[in-house]
Structures are given as C-alpha cells and as structure tokens.
Amino acid sequence: MITLFTTDRCPKCKLTKRKLDDMQVEYIEILANELDREMLKDKGFMEFPVVVMNDWEDSWSGYRVDKLNELKER
C-alpha cells in the first residue's frame, strides 16, 4: 500500500493524486500536520508530496512522473 503525505495548498500533491487516480493505484492520503512535517524533515524529505512504500524502503518526495510510471510496471 502507498501512503501519500500531502498539504492542502500543494500543486505537486494534486498532480500526484491525479496521476495515481488515473492509474487506478490505491493509496492512503495523510494531510500532514506539524508532527508529520517534523518526522518527514527528520527523514530528509524537503518537499511535498511524500510518497511512501514498503515501510519507507521505496520513498520519494515531489511530483516524480518517472517514479509514478514505474508503479504501472509493478
């Protein structure tokens, strides 16, 4: 399962959600609060959205079409 950390004013978040929806990929969206932001920053993520898979093994931030397209191949 994919977990998607987003913010409410993030154009890259909206693009990522639209792409996942178009590909019919299931995900859980978490609207990041202050504690989430601190945790993500501690893990080295500096922008939203943050896409988390496989217990943080396959994770990235930002709108990454290359990474999203890889999901189609799985």
N, CA, C, O and CB atoms as a CASP TS submission, in Angstrom:
PFRMAT TS
TARGET T0000
AUTHOR 0000-0000-0000
METHOD Language model
MODEL 1
PARENT N/A
ATOM      1  N   MET     1       0.839  -1.178   0.000  1.00  0.00           N
ATOM      2  CA  MET     1       0.000   0.000   0.000  1.00  0.00           C
ATOM      3  C   MET     1       0.884   1.241   0.000  1.00  0.00           C
ATOM      4  O   MET     1       1.966   1.253   0.588  1.00  0.00           O
ATOM      5  CB  MET     1      -0.955  -0.002   1.214  1.00  0.00           C
ATOM      6  N   ILE     2       0.408   2.272  -0.663  1.00  0.00           N
ATOM      7  CA  ILE     2       1.124   3.542  -0.757  1.00  0.00           C
ATOM      8  C   ILE     2       0.510   4.518   0.239  1.00  0.00           C
ATOM      9  O   ILE     2      -0.710   4.619   0.363  1.00  0.00           O
ATOM     10  CB  ILE     2       1.074   4.118  -2.211  1.00  0.00           C
ATOM     11  N   THR     3       1.371   5.227   0.937  1.00  0.00           N
ATOM     12  CA  THR     3       0.932   6.310   1.802  1.00  0.00           C
ATOM     13  C   THR     3       1.425   7.600   1.175  1.00  0.00           C
ATOM     14  O   THR     3       2.593   7.713   0.800  1.00  0.00           O
ATOM     15  CB  THR     3       1.462   6.139   3.274  1.00  0.00           C
ATOM     16  N   LEU     4       0.538   8.564   1.063  1.00  0.00           N
ATOM     17  CA  LEU     4       0.848   9.831   0.422  1.00  0.00           C
ATOM     18  C   LEU     4       0.652  10.952   1.430  1.00  0.00           C
ATOM     19  O   LEU     4      -0.474  11.240   1.836  1.00  0.00           O
ATOM     20  CB  LEU     4      -0.032  10.054  -0.835  1.00  0.00           C
ATOM     21  N   PHE     5       1.755  11.585   1.834  1.00  0.00           N
ATOM     22  CA  PHE     5       1.683  12.741   2.724  1.00  0.00           C
ATOM     23  C   PHE     5       1.541  13.984   1.862  1.00  0.00           C
ATOM     24  O   PHE     5       2.349  14.218   0.964  1.00  0.00           O
ATOM     25  CB  PHE     5       2.943  12.835   3.652  1.00  0.00           C
ATOM     26  N   THR     6       0.507  14.785   2.137  1.00  0.00           N
ATOM     27  CA  THR     6       0.227  15.966   1.333  1.00  0.00           C
ATOM     28  C   THR     6      -0.016  17.181   2.216  1.00  0.00           C
ATOM     29  O   THR     6      -0.098  17.082   3.441  1.00  0.00           O
ATOM     30  CB  THR     6      -0.977  15.722   0.430  1.00  0.00           C
ATOM     31  N   THR     7      -0.130  18.331   1.556  1.00  0.00           N
ATOM     32  CA  THR     7      -0.604  19.544   2.209  1.00  0.00           C
ATOM     33  C   THR     7      -1.779  20.052   1.393  1.00  0.00           C
ATOM     34  O   THR     7      -1.986  19.623   0.258  1.00  0.00           O
ATOM     35  CB  THR     7       0.532  20.631   2.331  1.00  0.00           C
ATOM     36  N   ASP     8      -2.542  20.958   1.964  1.00  0.00           N
ATOM     37  CA  ASP     8      -3.754  21.410   1.283  1.00  0.00           C
ATOM     38  C   ASP     8      -3.515  22.449   0.189  1.00  0.00           C
ATOM     39  O   ASP     8      -4.424  22.726  -0.593  1.00  0.00           O
ATOM     40  CB  ASP     8      -4.696  21.973   2.284  1.00  0.00           C
ATOM     41  N   ARG     9      -2.335  23.021   0.113  1.00  0.00           N
ATOM     42  CA  ARG     9      -2.049  24.042  -0.909  1.00  0.00           C
ATOM     43  C   ARG     9      -0.903  23.638  -1.826  1.00  0.00           C
ATOM     44  O   ARG     9      -0.124  24.486  -2.261  1.00  0.00           O
ATOM     45  CB  ARG     9      -1.720  25.371  -0.244  1.00  0.00           C
ATOM     46  N   CYS    10      -0.802  22.385  -2.110  1.00  0.00           N
ATOM     47  CA  CYS    10       0.360  21.854  -2.823  1.00  0.00           C
ATOM     48  C   CYS    10      -0.026  21.406  -4.234  1.00  0.00           C
ATOM     49  O   CYS    10      -0.694  20.385  -4.394  1.00  0.00           O
ATOM     50  CB  CYS    10       0.977  20.679  -2.042  1.00  0.00           C
ATOM     51  N   PRO    11       0.391  22.163  -5.267  1.00  0.00           N
ATOM     52  CA  PRO    11       0.053  21.757  -6.630  1.00  0.00           C
ATOM     53  C   PRO    11       0.667  20.410  -7.017  1.00  0.00           C
ATOM     54  O   PRO    11       0.053  19.638  -7.752  1.00  0.00           O
ATOM     55  CB  PRO    11       0.507  22.819  -7.606  1.00  0.00           C
ATOM     56  N   LYS    12       1.866  20.128  -6.530  1.00  0.00           N
ATOM     57  CA  LYS    12       2.516  18.844  -6.828  1.00  0.00           C
ATOM     58  C   LYS    12       1.752  17.689  -6.180  1.00  0.00           C
ATOM     59  O   LYS    12       1.715  16.582  -6.717  1.00  0.00           O
ATOM     60  CB  LYS    12       3.983  18.850  -6.338  1.00  0.00           C
ATOM     61  N   CYS    13       1.151  17.952  -5.037  1.00  0.00           N
ATOM     62  CA  CYS    13       0.330  16.928  -4.372  1.00  0.00           C
ATOM     63  C   CYS    13      -0.887  16.600  -5.227  1.00  0.00           C
ATOM     64  O   CYS    13      -1.233  15.434  -5.414  1.00  0.00           O
ATOM     65  CB  CYS    13      -0.116  17.403  -2.962  1.00  0.00           C
ATOM     66  N   LYS    14      -1.521  17.630  -5.735  1.00  0.00           N
ATOM     67  CA  LYS    14      -2.711  17.433  -6.567  1.00  0.00           C
ATOM     68  C   LYS    14      -2.364  16.663  -7.839  1.00  0.00           C
ATOM     69  O   LYS    14      -3.112  15.778  -8.256  1.00  0.00           O
ATOM     70  CB  LYS    14      -3.347  18.786  -6.926  1.00  0.00           C
ATOM     71  N   LEU    15      -1.229  16.999  -8.456  1.00  0.00           N
ATOM     72  CA  LEU    15      -0.796  16.289  -9.667  1.00  0.00           C
ATOM     73  C   LEU    15      -0.507  14.821  -9.371  1.00  0.00           C
ATOM     74  O   LEU    15      -0.868  13.940 -10.151  1.00  0.00           O
ATOM     75  CB  LEU    15       0.451  16.958 -10.265  1.00  0.00           C
ATOM     76  N   THR    16       0.144  14.567  -8.242  1.00  0.00           N
ATOM     77  CA  THR    16       0.478  13.193  -7.869  1.00  0.00           C
ATOM     78  C   THR    16      -0.792  12.391  -7.610  1.00  0.00           C
ATOM     79  O   THR    16      -0.914  11.257  -8.073  1.00  0.00           O
ATOM     80  CB  THR    16       1.389  13.172  -6.624  1.00  0.00           C
ATOM     81  N   LYS    17      -1.736  12.968  -6.876  1.00  0.00           N
ATOM     82  CA  LYS    17      -3.001  12.276  -6.611  1.00  0.00           C
ATOM     83  C   LYS    17      -3.749  11.998  -7.913  1.00  0.00           C
ATOM     84  O   LYS    17      -4.291  10.908  -8.096  1.00  0.00           O
ATOM     85  CB  LYS    17      -3.885  13.108  -5.660  1.00  0.00           C
ATOM     86  N   ARG    18      -3.781  12.972  -8.813  1.00  0.00           N
ATOM     87  CA  ARG    18      -4.472  12.782 -10.092  1.00  0.00           C
ATOM     88  C   ARG    18      -3.834  11.641 -10.886  1.00  0.00           C
ATOM     89  O   ARG    18      -4.533  10.810 -11.466  1.00  0.00           O
ATOM     90  CB  ARG    18      -4.446  14.087 -10.919  1.00  0.00           C
ATOM     91  N   LYS    19      -2.499  11.611 -10.906  1.00  0.00           N
ATOM     92  CA  LYS    19      -1.791  10.550 -11.644  1.00  0.00           C
ATOM     93  C   LYS    19      -2.089   9.182 -11.025  1.00  0.00           C
ATOM     94  O   LYS    19      -2.359   8.224 -11.750  1.00  0.00           O
ATOM     95  CB  LYS    19      -0.257  10.813 -11.649  1.00  0.00           C
ATOM     96  N   LEU    20      -2.042   9.081  -9.706  1.00  0.00           N
ATOM     97  CA  LEU    20      -2.346   7.812  -9.038  1.00  0.00           C
ATOM     98  C   LEU    20      -3.786   7.387  -9.309  1.00  0.00           C
ATOM     99  O   LEU    20      -4.058   6.213  -9.559  1.00  0.00           O
ATOM    100  CB  LEU    20      -2.105   7.930  -7.521  1.00  0.00           C
ATOM    101  N   ASP    21      -4.699   8.343  -9.260  1.00  0.00           N
ATOM    102  CA  ASP    21      -6.107   8.038  -9.543  1.00  0.00           C
ATOM    103  C   ASP    21      -6.279   7.565 -10.986  1.00  0.00           C
ATOM    104  O   ASP    21      -6.987   6.591 -11.242  1.00  0.00           O
ATOM    105  CB  ASP    21      -6.992   9.277  -9.282  1.00  0.00           C
ATOM    106  N   ASP    22      -5.635   8.248 -11.921  1.00  0.00           N
ATOM    107  CA  ASP    22      -5.724   7.859 -13.335  1.00  0.00           C
ATOM    108  C   ASP    22      -5.184   6.459 -13.573  1.00  0.00           C
ATOM    109  O   ASP    22      -5.689   5.725 -14.422  1.00  0.00           O
ATOM    110  CB  ASP    22      -4.967   8.852 -14.204  1.00  0.00           C
ATOM    111  N   MET    23      -4.144   6.092 -12.810  1.00  0.00           N
ATOM    112  CA  MET    23      -3.544   4.763 -12.947  1.00  0.00           C
ATOM    113  C   MET    23      -4.296   3.723 -12.119  1.00  0.00           C
ATOM    114  O   MET    23      -3.960   2.539 -12.149  1.00  0.00           O
ATOM    115  CB  MET    23      -2.072   4.801 -12.525  1.00  0.00           C
ATOM    116  N   GLN    24      -5.311   4.166 -11.382  1.00  0.00           N
ATOM    117  CA  GLN    24      -6.100   3.309 -10.504  1.00  0.00           C
ATOM    118  C   GLN    24      -5.232   2.607  -9.458  1.00  0.00           C
ATOM    119  O   GLN    24      -5.409   1.421  -9.179  1.00  0.00           O
ATOM    120  CB  GLN    24      -6.854   2.278 -11.327  1.00  0.00           C
ATOM    121  N   VAL    25      -4.300   3.357  -8.892  1.00  0.00           N
ATOM    122  CA  VAL    25      -3.425   2.864  -7.827  1.00  0.00           C
ATOM    123  C   VAL    25      -4.033   3.288  -6.498  1.00  0.00           C
ATOM    124  O   VAL    25      -4.345   4.462  -6.297  1.00  0.00           O
ATOM    125  CB  VAL    25      -1.955   3.409  -7.981  1.00  0.00           C
ATOM    126  N   GLU    26      -4.200   2.334  -5.598  1.00  0.00           N
ATOM    127  CA  GLU    26      -4.750   2.641  -4.276  1.00  0.00           C
ATOM    128  C   GLU    26      -3.695   3.283  -3.398  1.00  0.00           C
ATOM    129  O   GLU    26      -2.524   2.904  -3.431  1.00  0.00           O
ATOM    130  CB  GLU    26      -5.296   1.374  -3.605  1.00  0.00           C
ATOM    131  N   TYR    27      -4.121   4.254  -2.618  1.00  0.00           N
ATOM    132  CA  TYR    27      -3.215   4.919  -1.687  1.00  0.00           C
ATOM    133  C   TYR    27      -4.014   5.470  -0.521  1.00  0.00           C
ATOM    134  O   TYR    27      -5.231   5.642  -0.592  1.00  0.00           O
ATOM    135  CB  TYR    27      -2.422   6.049  -2.390  1.00  0.00           C
ATOM    136  N   ILE    28      -3.293   5.737   0.543  1.00  0.00           N
ATOM    137  CA  ILE    28      -3.871   6.394   1.711  1.00  0.00           C
ATOM    138  C   ILE    28      -3.267   7.789   1.759  1.00  0.00           C
ATOM    139  O   ILE    28      -2.046   7.944   1.752  1.00  0.00           O
ATOM    140  CB  ILE    28      -3.593   5.585   3.049  1.00  0.00           C
ATOM    141  N   GLU    29      -4.115   8.794   1.806  1.00  0.00           N
ATOM    142  CA  GLU    29      -3.637  10.172   1.875  1.00  0.00           C
ATOM    143  C   GLU    29      -3.647  10.641   3.320  1.00  0.00           C
ATOM    144  O   GLU    29      -4.625  10.461   4.045  1.00  0.00           O
ATOM    145  CB  GLU    29      -4.501  11.105   0.994  1.00  0.00           C
ATOM    146  N   ILE    30      -2.535  11.248   3.721  1.00  0.00           N
ATOM    147  CA  ILE    30      -2.435  11.847   5.052  1.00  0.00           C
ATOM    148  C   ILE    30      -2.124  13.323   4.859  1.00  0.00           C
ATOM    149  O   ILE    30      -1.076  13.683   4.321  1.00  0.00           O
ATOM    150  CB  ILE    30      -1.334  11.137   5.936  1.00  0.00           C
ATOM    151  N   LEU    31      -3.039  14.169   5.299  1.00  0.00           N
ATOM    152  CA  LEU    31      -2.810  15.601   5.277  1.00  0.00           C
ATOM    153  C   LEU    31      -1.844  15.910   6.428  1.00  0.00           C
ATOM    154  O   LEU    31      -2.206  15.813   7.600  1.00  0.00           O
ATOM    155  CB  LEU    31      -4.167  16.413   5.408  1.00  0.00           C
ATOM    156  N   ALA    32      -0.628  16.278   6.077  1.00  0.00           N
ATOM    157  CA  ALA    32       0.457  16.382   7.059  1.00  0.00           C
ATOM    158  C   ALA    32       0.202  17.494   8.077  1.00  0.00           C
ATOM    159  O   ALA    32      -0.056  18.646   7.727  1.00  0.00           O
ATOM    160  CB  ALA    32       1.787  16.629   6.346  1.00  0.00           C
ATOM    161  N   ASN    33       0.283  17.106   9.340  1.00  0.00           N
ATOM    162  CA  ASN    33       0.215  18.094  10.417  1.00  0.00           C
ATOM    163  C   ASN    33       1.651  18.447  10.830  1.00  0.00           C
ATOM    164  O   ASN    33       2.610  17.982  10.213  1.00  0.00           O
ATOM    165  CB  ASN    33      -0.618  17.547  11.646  1.00  0.00           C
ATOM    166  N   GLU    34       1.789  19.251  11.850  1.00  0.00           N
ATOM    167  CA  GLU    34       3.127  19.716  12.257  1.00  0.00           C
ATOM    168  C   GLU    34       4.037  18.557  12.680  1.00  0.00           C
ATOM    169  O   GLU    34       5.225  18.558  12.358  1.00  0.00           O
ATOM    170  CB  GLU    34       3.006  20.720  13.410  1.00  0.00           C
ATOM    171  N   LEU    35       3.489  17.568  13.401  1.00  0.00           N
ATOM    172  CA  LEU    35       4.295  16.409  13.801  1.00  0.00           C
ATOM    173  C   LEU    35       4.744  15.603  12.590  1.00  0.00           C
ATOM    174  O   LEU    35       5.884  15.143  12.535  1.00  0.00           O
ATOM    175  CB  LEU    35       3.504  15.512  14.757  1.00  0.00           C
ATOM    176  N   ASP    36       3.842  15.431  11.612  1.00  0.00           N
ATOM    177  CA  ASP    36       4.205  14.728  10.378  1.00  0.00           C
ATOM    178  C   ASP    36       5.316  15.473   9.648  1.00  0.00           C
ATOM    179  O   ASP    36       6.263  14.857   9.159  1.00  0.00           O
ATOM    180  CB  ASP    36       2.976  14.571   9.459  1.00  0.00           C
ATOM    181  N   ARG    37       5.201  16.785   9.575  1.00  0.00           N
ATOM    182  CA  ARG    37       6.214  17.598   8.888  1.00  0.00           C
ATOM    183  C   ARG    37       7.587  17.437   9.540  1.00  0.00           C
ATOM    184  O   ARG    37       8.597  17.302   8.849  1.00  0.00           O
ATOM    185  CB  ARG    37       5.803  19.082   8.891  1.00  0.00           C
ATOM    186  N   GLU    38       7.616  17.452  10.852  1.00  0.00           N
ATOM    187  CA  GLU    38       8.887  17.273  11.573  1.00  0.00           C
ATOM    188  C   GLU    38       9.469  15.889  11.307  1.00  0.00           C
ATOM    189  O   GLU    38      10.667  15.756  11.058  1.00  0.00           O
ATOM    190  CB  GLU    38       8.685  17.478  13.092  1.00  0.00           C
ATOM    191  N   MET    39       8.631  14.866  11.359  1.00  0.00           N
ATOM    192  CA  MET    39       9.079  13.500  11.115  1.00  0.00           C
ATOM    193  C   MET    39       9.631  13.367   9.695  1.00  0.00           C
ATOM    194  O   MET    39      10.683  12.760   9.493  1.00  0.00           O
ATOM    195  CB  MET    39       7.922  12.503  11.338  1.00  0.00           C
ATOM    196  N   LEU    40       8.930  13.930   8.717  1.00  0.00           N
ATOM    197  CA  LEU    40       9.375  13.850   7.330  1.00  0.00           C
ATOM    198  C   LEU    40      10.681  14.615   7.129  1.00  0.00           C
ATOM    199  O   LEU    40      11.569  14.163   6.406  1.00  0.00           O
ATOM    200  CB  LEU    40       8.293  14.394   6.391  1.00  0.00           C
ATOM    201  N   LYS    41      10.791  15.764   7.766  1.00  0.00           N
ATOM    202  CA  LYS    41      12.032  16.547   7.689  1.00  0.00           C
ATOM    203  C   LYS    41      13.193  15.763   8.294  1.00  0.00           C
ATOM    204  O   LYS    41      14.295  15.760   7.744  1.00  0.00           O
ATOM    205  CB  LYS    41      11.869  17.905   8.415  1.00  0.00           C
ATOM    206  N   ASP    42      12.950  15.095   9.428  1.00  0.00           N
ATOM    207  CA  ASP    42      13.982  14.275  10.069  1.00  0.00           C
ATOM    208  C   ASP    42      14.433  13.131   9.166  1.00  0.00           C
ATOM    209  O   ASP    42      15.579  12.689   9.246  1.00  0.00           O
ATOM    210  CB  ASP    42      13.464  13.716  11.395  1.00  0.00           C
ATOM    211  N   LYS    43      13.536  12.652   8.308  1.00  0.00           N
ATOM    212  CA  LYS    43      13.864  11.574   7.378  1.00  0.00           C
ATOM    213  C   LYS    43      14.517  12.099   6.098  1.00  0.00           C
ATOM    214  O   LYS    43      14.896  11.318   5.224  1.00  0.00           O
ATOM    215  CB  LYS    43      12.609  10.787   7.031  1.00  0.00           C
ATOM    216  N   GLY    44      14.648  13.433   5.990  1.00  0.00           N
ATOM    217  CA  GLY    44      15.347  14.021   4.861  1.00  0.00           C
ATOM    218  C   GLY    44      14.468  14.533   3.733  1.00  0.00           C
ATOM    219  O   GLY    44      14.983  14.954   2.698  1.00  0.00           O
ATOM    220  N   PHE    45      13.160  14.507   3.911  1.00  0.00           N
ATOM    221  CA  PHE    45      12.259  14.984   2.859  1.00  0.00           C
ATOM    222  C   PHE    45      12.061  16.489   3.021  1.00  0.00           C
ATOM    223  O   PHE    45      11.760  16.982   4.108  1.00  0.00           O
ATOM    224  CB  PHE    45      10.888  14.235   2.910  1.00  0.00           C
ATOM    225  N   MET    46      12.238  17.202   1.914  1.00  0.00           N
ATOM    226  CA  MET    46      12.180  18.659   1.983  1.00  0.00           C
ATOM    227  C   MET    46      11.026  19.270   1.199  1.00  0.00           C
ATOM    228  O   MET    46      10.851  20.489   1.215  1.00  0.00           O
ATOM    229  CB  MET    46      13.462  19.229   1.488  1.00  0.00           C
ATOM    230  N   GLU    47      10.233  18.443   0.509  1.00  0.00           N
ATOM    231  CA  GLU    47       9.095  18.966  -0.234  1.00  0.00           C
ATOM    232  C   GLU    47       7.960  17.953  -0.227  1.00  0.00           C
ATOM    233  O   GLU    47       8.145  16.780   0.098  1.00  0.00           O
ATOM    234  CB  GLU    47       9.499  19.315  -1.678  1.00  0.00           C
ATOM    235  N   PHE    48       6.787  18.439  -0.594  1.00  0.00           N
ATOM    236  CA  PHE    48       5.600  17.591  -0.679  1.00  0.00           C
ATOM    237  C   PHE    48       5.245  17.391  -2.133  1.00  0.00           C
ATOM    238  O   PHE    48       5.615  18.208  -2.976  1.00  0.00           O
ATOM    239  CB  PHE    48       4.408  18.205   0.096  1.00  0.00           C
ATOM    240  N   PRO    49       4.542  16.330  -2.444  1.00  0.00           N
ATOM    241  CA  PRO    49       4.102  15.255  -1.569  1.00  0.00           C
ATOM    242  C   PRO    49       5.262  14.325  -1.227  1.00  0.00           C
ATOM    243  O   PRO    49       6.307  14.343  -1.878  1.00  0.00           O
ATOM    244  CB  PRO    49       2.965  14.467  -2.223  1.00  0.00           C
ATOM    245  N   VAL    50       5.057  13.523  -0.202  1.00  0.00           N
ATOM    246  CA  VAL    50       5.985  12.443   0.119  1.00  0.00           C
ATOM    247  C   VAL    50       5.223  11.139  -0.110  1.00  0.00           C
ATOM    248  O   VAL    50       4.173  10.894   0.484  1.00  0.00           O
ATOM    249  CB  VAL    50       6.535  12.554   1.609  1.00  0.00           C
ATOM    250  N   VAL    51       5.785  10.314  -0.989  1.00  0.00           N
ATOM    251  CA  VAL    51       5.196   9.028  -1.340  1.00  0.00           C
ATOM    252  C   VAL    51       5.987   7.953  -0.605  1.00  0.00           C
ATOM    253  O   VAL    51       7.206   7.864  -0.746  1.00  0.00           O
ATOM    254  CB  VAL    51       5.204   8.788  -2.899  1.00  0.00           C
ATOM    255  N   VAL    52       5.288   7.138   0.180  1.00  0.00           N
ATOM    256  CA  VAL    52       5.942   6.122   0.998  1.00  0.00           C
ATOM    257  C   VAL    52       5.421   4.747   0.603  1.00  0.00           C
ATOM    258  O   VAL    52       4.214   4.511   0.552  1.00  0.00           O
ATOM    259  CB  VAL    52       5.705   6.386   2.509  1.00  0.00           C
ATOM    260  N   MET    53       6.370   3.838   0.322  1.00  0.00           N
ATOM    261  CA  MET    53       6.022   2.451   0.012  1.00  0.00           C
ATOM    262  C   MET    53       6.996   1.526   0.721  1.00  0.00           C
ATOM    263  O   MET    53       8.122   1.910   1.039  1.00  0.00           O
ATOM    264  CB  MET    53       6.037   2.195  -1.523  1.00  0.00           C
ATOM    265  N   ASN    54       6.550   0.312   0.960  1.00  0.00           N
ATOM    266  CA  ASN    54       7.408  -0.729   1.527  1.00  0.00           C
ATOM    267  C   ASN    54       8.112  -0.274   2.798  1.00  0.00           C
ATOM    268  O   ASN    54       9.325  -0.431   2.938  1.00  0.00           O
ATOM    269  CB  ASN    54       8.437  -1.164   0.508  1.00  0.00           C
ATOM    270  N   ASP    55       7.339   0.292   3.725  1.00  0.00           N
ATOM    271  CA  ASP    55       7.883   0.701   5.022  1.00  0.00           C
ATOM    272  C   ASP    55       9.101   1.613   4.864  1.00  0.00           C
ATOM    273  O   ASP    55      10.132   1.398   5.501  1.00  0.00           O
ATOM    274  CB  ASP    55       8.260  -0.530   5.847  1.00  0.00           C
ATOM    275  N   TRP    56       8.976   2.628   4.014  1.00  0.00           N
ATOM    276  CA  TRP    56       9.977   3.665   3.747  1.00  0.00           C
ATOM    277  C   TRP    56      11.107   3.214   2.831  1.00  0.00           C
ATOM    278  O   TRP    56      11.978   4.023   2.510  1.00  0.00           O
ATOM    279  CB  TRP    56      10.558   4.138   5.038  1.00  0.00           C
ATOM    280  N   GLU    57      11.130   1.951   2.394  1.00  0.00           N
ATOM    281  CA  GLU    57      12.199   1.469   1.514  1.00  0.00           C
ATOM    282  C   GLU    57      12.177   2.200   0.172  1.00  0.00           C
ATOM    283  O   GLU    57      13.220   2.634  -0.317  1.00  0.00           O
ATOM    284  CB  GLU    57      12.067  -0.048   1.290  1.00  0.00           C
ATOM    285  N   ASP    58      10.990   2.336  -0.424  1.00  0.00           N
ATOM    286  CA  ASP    58      10.825   2.995  -1.715  1.00  0.00           C
ATOM    287  C   ASP    58      10.023   4.265  -1.494  1.00  0.00           C
ATOM    288  O   ASP    58       8.796   4.259  -1.598  1.00  0.00           O
ATOM    289  CB  ASP    58      10.124   2.058  -2.755  1.00  0.00           C
ATOM    290  N   SER    59      10.710   5.341  -1.192  1.00  0.00           N
ATOM    291  CA  SER    59      10.016   6.589  -0.892  1.00  0.00           C
ATOM    292  C   SER    59      10.677   7.738  -1.641  1.00  0.00           C
ATOM    293  O   SER    59      11.875   7.721  -1.922  1.00  0.00           O
ATOM    294  CB  SER    59      10.010   6.864   0.627  1.00  0.00           C
ATOM    295  N   TRP    60       9.854   8.736  -1.956  1.00  0.00           N
ATOM    296  CA  TRP    60      10.393   9.920  -2.619  1.00  0.00           C
ATOM    297  C   TRP    60       9.491  11.096  -2.312  1.00  0.00           C
ATOM    298  O   TRP    60       8.394  10.939  -1.776  1.00  0.00           O
ATOM    299  CB  TRP    60      10.521   9.703  -4.154  1.00  0.00           C
ATOM    300  N   SER    61       9.976  12.286  -2.663  1.00  0.00           N
ATOM    301  CA  SER    61       9.164  13.479  -2.481  1.00  0.00           C
ATOM    302  C   SER    61       9.099  14.246  -3.797  1.00  0.00           C
ATOM    303  O   SER    61       9.949  14.098  -4.675  1.00  0.00           O
ATOM    304  CB  SER    61       9.735  14.372  -1.349  1.00  0.00           C
ATOM    305  N   GLY    62       8.072  15.060  -3.900  1.00  0.00           N
ATOM    306  CA  GLY    62       7.865  15.847  -5.104  1.00  0.00           C
ATOM    307  C   GLY    62       7.043  15.086  -6.139  1.00  0.00           C
ATOM    308  O   GLY    62       6.695  13.920  -5.952  1.00  0.00           O
ATOM    309  N   TYR    63       6.746  15.773  -7.225  1.00  0.00           N
ATOM    310  CA  TYR    63       5.990  15.163  -8.323  1.00  0.00           C
ATOM    311  C   TYR    63       6.988  14.474  -9.237  1.00  0.00           C
ATOM    312  O   TYR    63       7.660  15.132 -10.030  1.00  0.00           O
ATOM    313  CB  TYR    63       5.138  16.229  -9.110  1.00  0.00           C
ATOM    314  N   ARG    64       7.091  13.154  -9.133  1.00  0.00           N
ATOM    315  CA  ARG    64       8.071  12.359  -9.871  1.00  0.00           C
ATOM    316  C   ARG    64       7.355  11.443 -10.854  1.00  0.00           C
ATOM    317  O   ARG    64       6.983  10.320 -10.513  1.00  0.00           O
ATOM    318  CB  ARG    64       8.952  11.534  -8.904  1.00  0.00           C
ATOM    319  N   VAL    65       7.168  11.929 -12.073  1.00  0.00           N
ATOM    320  CA  VAL    65       6.478  11.149 -13.094  1.00  0.00           C
ATOM    321  C   VAL    65       7.215   9.847 -13.350  1.00  0.00           C
ATOM    322  O   VAL    65       6.582   8.813 -13.561  1.00  0.00           O
ATOM    323  CB  VAL    65       6.344  11.950 -14.395  1.00  0.00           C
ATOM    324  N   ASP    66       8.550   9.879 -13.335  1.00  0.00           N
ATOM    325  CA  ASP    66       9.329   8.660 -13.576  1.00  0.00           C
ATOM    326  C   ASP    66       9.001   7.585 -12.526  1.00  0.00           C
ATOM    327  O   ASP    66       8.809   6.417 -12.864  1.00  0.00           O
ATOM    328  CB  ASP    66      10.845   8.978 -13.562  1.00  0.00           C
ATOM    329  N   LYS    67       8.943   7.986 -11.280  1.00  0.00           N
ATOM    330  CA  LYS    67       8.627   7.034 -10.202  1.00  0.00           C
ATOM    331  C   LYS    67       7.179   6.558 -10.290  1.00  0.00           C
ATOM    332  O   LYS    67       6.894   5.379 -10.082  1.00  0.00           O
ATOM    333  CB  LYS    67       8.884   7.677  -8.827  1.00  0.00           C
ATOM    334  N   LEU    68       6.278   7.470 -10.596  1.00  0.00           N
ATOM    335  CA  LEU    68       4.865   7.102 -10.723  1.00  0.00           C
ATOM    336  C   LEU    68       4.672   6.130 -11.880  1.00  0.00           C
ATOM    337  O   LEU    68       3.899   5.179 -11.762  1.00  0.00           O
ATOM    338  CB  LEU    68       3.990   8.356 -10.929  1.00  0.00           C
ATOM    339  N   ASN    69       5.355   6.352 -12.983  1.00  0.00           N
ATOM    340  CA  ASN    69       5.238   5.440 -14.129  1.00  0.00           C
ATOM    341  C   ASN    69       5.789   4.054 -13.812  1.00  0.00           C
ATOM    342  O   ASN    69       5.310   3.059 -14.355  1.00  0.00           O
ATOM    343  CB  ASN    69       5.968   6.017 -15.340  1.00  0.00           C
ATOM    344  N   GLU    70       6.786   3.982 -12.941  1.00  0.00           N
ATOM    345  CA  GLU    70       7.309   2.674 -12.511  1.00  0.00           C
ATOM    346  C   GLU    70       6.237   1.870 -11.799  1.00  0.00           C
ATOM    347  O   GLU    70       6.251   0.640 -11.852  1.00  0.00           O
ATOM    348  CB  GLU    70       8.527   2.851 -11.590  1.00  0.00           C
ATOM    349  N   LEU    71       5.311   2.539 -11.136  1.00  0.00           N
ATOM    350  CA  LEU    71       4.232   1.827 -10.430  1.00  0.00           C
ATOM    351  C   LEU    71       3.356   1.050 -11.405  1.00  0.00           C
ATOM    352  O   LEU    71       2.821  -0.004 -11.061  1.00  0.00           O
ATOM    353  CB  LEU    71       3.367   2.816  -9.627  1.00  0.00           C
ATOM    354  N   LYS    72       3.211   1.570 -12.621  1.00  0.00           N
ATOM    355  CA  LYS    72       2.402   0.885 -13.634  1.00  0.00           C
ATOM    356  C   LYS    72       2.989  -0.473 -13.971  1.00  0.00           C
ATOM    357  O   LYS    72       2.262  -1.420 -14.270  1.00  0.00           O
ATOM    358  CB  LYS    72       2.293   1.736 -14.902  1.00  0.00           C
ATOM    359  N   GLU    73       4.313  -0.559 -13.919  1.00  0.00           N
ATOM    360  CA  GLU    73       5.011  -1.779 -14.324  1.00  0.00           C
ATOM    361  C   GLU    73       4.997  -2.835 -13.244  1.00  0.00           C
ATOM    362  O   GLU    73       5.376  -3.978 -13.499  1.00  0.00           O
ATOM    363  CB  GLU    73       6.432  -1.464 -14.698  1.00  0.00           C
ATOM    364  N   ARG    74       4.572  -2.485 -12.046  1.00  0.00           N
ATOM    365  CA  ARG    74       4.575  -3.446 -10.927  1.00  0.00           C
ATOM    366  C   ARG    74       3.335  -4.291 -10.929  1.00  0.00           C
ATOM    367  O   ARG    74       3.172  -5.149 -10.061  1.00  0.00           O
ATOM    368  CB  ARG    74       4.695  -2.728  -9.594  1.00  0.00           C
TER
END
